[in-house]
């Protein structure tokens, strides 16, 4: 599985690095349509944070995008699949948390405000996900964690990413879709 994931992460990285969009949802949605991105799976542990990093950079955030994507890839490889059900933490949230820590160069010994702000972000999104409940949906969780991250960096750091109305285009592919309980469910199905 590690070789397959590393290959998928490489494909994501190669496709996403030259994206010019400032909209992290548009970026993640376009990548979700690729044949190497499963409906559910640990590729979201890299894809979600990578989409956020690209939009952050394109929106004026100061980062070395290539290095940030490599670092995120290394961190994502450590995240197991099924984290949501087996560990009680969504991999998408962990991916965005990792992206934020890469942006601000925080680590376990950091004592600055970024350390606590990253925890503030992850805990707030986890609380939102817990209200929705399961079963898991990597698309729903990606949309929620990325949308909240875009709002968060605008409020905290003045980085204004583009965000539009989010409608899920993947409901028909998800046998466990919770339909009207999902804030992104496209009711026209």
C-alpha positions in Angstrom: 0.0 0.0 0.0 2.9 2.4 0.8 4.2 2.2 -2.8 0.7 2.8 -4.2 0.2 5.8 -2.0 3.6 7.3 -2.8 2.7 6.9 -6.5 -0.6 8.6 -6.0 0.9 11.4 -4.0 3.5 11.9 -6.7 0.8 12.2 -9.3 -1.1 14.7 -7.2 2.0 16.7 -6.6 2.9 16.8 -10.3 -0.6 17.9 -11.3 -1.2 20.4 -8.6 2.0 22.4 -8.4 1.4 24.6 -11.4 -2.3 25.3 -10.6 -2.9 29.0 -10.6 -6.3 29.0 -8.9 -6.8 30.9 -5.6 -9.8 28.7 -4.8 -8.8 25.6 -2.8 -12.2 24.0 -3.3 -12.0 24.3 -7.1 -8.4 22.9 -6.9 -9.4 19.9 -4.7 -12.5 19.2 -6.8 -10.6 19.1 -10.1 -8.1 16.7 -8.5 -10.9 14.5 -7.1 -12.1 13.9 -10.6 -8.7 12.3 -11.6 -8.8 8.5 -12.0 -6.0 8.0 -9.4 -8.1 9.7 -6.6 -10.5 7.2 -5.0 -13.9 8.2 -3.6 -12.5 7.5 -0.1 -8.9 6.9 0.9 -5.7 8.1 2.3 -4.8 10.1 -0.8 -7.0 12.8 0.7 -4.5 13.0 3.6 -2.1 14.6 1.0 -4.6 16.1 -1.5 -6.5 18.2 0.9 -3.5 20.0 2.4 -1.8 20.3 -1.0 -4.9 22.0 -2.5 -4.9 24.4 0.5 -1.1 25.1 0.2 -1.5 25.9 -3.6 -4.4 28.3 -3.0 -2.6 29.8 -0.1 0.5 30.5 -2.2 -1.6 31.8 -5.1 -3.5 34.1 -2.8 -0.4 35.9 -1.6 0.9 33.5 1.1 4.6 33.5 1.4 5.8 29.9 1.2 8.2 27.9 -0.9 5.5 25.8 -2.5 7.7 23.0 -3.8 9.4 22.4 -0.5 6.0 22.7 1.3 4.4 20.0 -0.9 7.4 17.7 -0.3 7.2 18.2 3.4 3.4 17.6 3.4 3.9 14.5 1.4 6.3 13.1 3.9 3.9 13.8 6.8 0.9 12.4 4.9 2.7 9.1 4.3 2.7 8.7 8.1 -1.1 9.0 8.4 -3.0 5.7 8.1 -6.2 5.2 6.2 -9.5 5.1 8.2 -8.2 7.6 10.8 -11.7 9.0 11.2 -13.3 5.8 12.4 -10.3 4.2 14.0 -8.5 7.2 15.6 -11.3 9.8 16.0 -9.5 12.4 13.9 -10.2 13.1 10.2 -7.2 12.8 7.9 -8.3 15.9 6.0 -8.2 18.0 9.2 -4.8 16.5 10.0 -3.6 17.4 6.4 -4.7 21.0 6.8 -3.1 21.1 10.3 0.1 19.8 8.8 -0.1 22.4 6.0 -0.5 25.2 8.6 2.4 23.9 10.6 4.6 23.9 7.5 3.5 27.4 6.6 4.4 28.7 10.1 7.3 26.3 10.7 5.8 25.1 14.0 6.8 21.9 15.8 6.1 20.1 19.0 8.4 22.6 21.0 6.9 25.7 19.5 5.7 28.2 22.0 4.3 30.9 19.7 0.7 31.7 18.9 0.8 29.6 15.8 1.0 26.4 17.8 -2.2 27.1 19.7 -3.9 28.7 16.6 -3.4 25.5 14.6 -4.9 23.5 17.5 -7.8 26.0 17.6 -8.5 25.4 13.9 -8.3 21.6 14.0 -10.5 21.3 17.1 -13.1 23.7 15.7 -13.4 21.7 12.4 -13.5 18.4 14.3 -16.4 19.7 16.3 -18.3 20.6 13.1 -17.6 17.1 11.7 -18.8 15.5 14.9 -22.1 17.3 14.6 -22.7 15.9 11.1 -21.7 12.3 12.1 -20.9 9.4 10.0 -20.3 7.3 8.0 -17.2 8.8 6.7 -17.0 10.7 3.4 -13.7 12.0 2.3 -15.3 14.5 -0.1 -17.6 16.0 2.5 -14.7 16.2 5.1 -12.4 17.7 2.5 -14.9 20.4 1.6 -15.6 21.2 5.3 -12.0 21.3 6.4 -10.7 23.3 3.4 -13.6 25.8 3.5 -13.1 26.4 7.2 -9.3 26.7 6.7 -9.9 29.4 4.0 -12.1 31.3 6.4 -9.5 30.8 9.2 -6.4 32.2 7.3 -8.5 35.2 6.1 -9.4 36.0 9.7 -6.1 35.3 11.3 -3.5 36.2 8.7 -5.3 38.3 6.0 -4.9 35.7 3.3 -8.0 36.0 1.1 -8.6 32.8 -0.9 -11.5 32.5 -3.3 -14.4 30.4 -2.1 -17.7 29.9 -3.9 -20.8 27.9 -3.1 -19.8 24.3 -2.5 -22.0 21.5 -4.0 -20.8 17.9 -4.0 -20.6 16.3 -7.4 -19.7 12.9 -6.0 -22.9 11.8 -4.1 -23.8 9.2 -6.7 -20.4 7.6 -6.3 -20.7 7.3 -2.5 -22.8 4.3 -1.4 -22.9 5.7 2.1 -23.8 9.3 1.2 -25.8 10.8 4.0 -27.7 13.1 1.5 -29.6 15.8 3.3 -27.5 15.6 6.4 -24.5 16.7 4.4 -24.1 20.5 4.0 -22.8 20.0 0.5 -25.3 17.6 -0.8 -26.5 18.5 -4.3 -30.2 18.1 -4.0 -30.8 17.9 -7.8 -29.8 14.2 -7.9 
